[in-house]
Each structure stands twice: as C-alpha cells, then as structure tokens.
Amino acid sequence: MRVGDWHDRQRPGVARRVRAVLGKCELSRHAPARDRAAAVTAPARAPLAGHTQAVATAWTSPDRSLPEPTSEQLTEAEDYQRALYRSHR
C-alpha cells in the first residue's frame, strides 16, 4: 500500500524535479569532440558528507541516542540550503 501511495503521490513530483535538472543532459556532452573538450563538471559535494560515519553510528547504536548537531554542522547545512534555494530560483 505504501509503495503504491508513493508512486501515485510522490513519484510525479520527484520525476518532474529530476527532469528539470537532468532534462538537458546528453551523452554527447560527456565526450570530447574534435574542437572542444568534454563539458563535464565535477559533482557538488553532498551536504554533510564528512559526517557519514557519525550518522551511521547513531543509526546503528542499540540505544538509538542521536547526537546534537554541532554549530559547524548547522552552519554547513544552512549554507547548503541557501545555495540550493538560490540555484532553484
């Protein structure tokens, strides 16, 4: 039931957002042509990627105690959200 609900309610919005970001991408842009280099840029670093070990440890701890985020982590998350907001305006 939950899977069906996701496909009916959530998937259309997800597909629309993915299409908006990747809709102009073509395989030919990722290969060099005679007169130009490949138009490939490095992917953006995932937000809070440096904290994956702490997240994994918290998720797998028997007592499920979640750590409080540090001020640096909160700042990093806020910066990411601001950049994401600016890129979608």
N, C-alpha and C positions, 0 to 999 in steps of 0.2 A: 504494500500500500504506500509506504514512504517513497519507494523508488518511483512508482507511478506519479505520485504527487510532485516529486522533484522534476520529472520530465514534463509534466503539464504546467507547473507554475514557475519553476526556477530556470530550466534549461533555455527557454526562449530569450530571456534577458542575458544569460551568460553567453549564448551563441551570438547575440547582437553585439555585445561588448568585444568579444574575440574577433568577430568580423570587422568591427571598426578599427581595431588595432592592426590586424594582420591582413585585411582585405586587399591592400595594395601590394602585398609581398608577392614576388615572383621568383621562382628558382633561378631564372636567368640573371637576376641581380646579384646572386651569390657566387657567380663565376666570372673570372676576368674576361673581358672582351679584347679585341685587338688594340683598341686605342684607350682603354680605361681599366683601372683596377676594379676588383670586386667591391660592391657597395655594401660592405658588411661592417657593422659596428659591434663593439663588444657589448654583451648584455649588461644591463644595470645590475648592480649588486642587490640581492634580495634584502629587504629590510630586516634588521636584527639578525642577519645571517651569522654573525660572530657569537651568537648566544644559543646556538642549536644544542650544544651539549647540556647547558643548564635546563633548557626546556625538556629535553629527552629525560634527564634525570628526574625532573619534577613529575613528568607524566608517568614514569615507571616506579616512583617511590611507593612503598606499601602504604604509607600514611596519607598520601595524596596532598601533602602540605605544599602549597605553592609559594614560591618566594615573592617578596615585594620587589617590583621593578626599581632599579636604581634611577637616580636623576639623569644619568647619562643615557640610559636605555629609553627613558621617557622622551628626552630631547631628540634622540635618534628617530624614534617613532613619529614624533611631531614633525620633524624635518621631512621625513618621507611622505607623510600625509599632505603637507603643504606642497611639496614638489608634484605629487600625484594630482592634487587638485588643480595646480597651475597647468599641468600638461593636458588636462581634460576640459579646459575652458574654451 
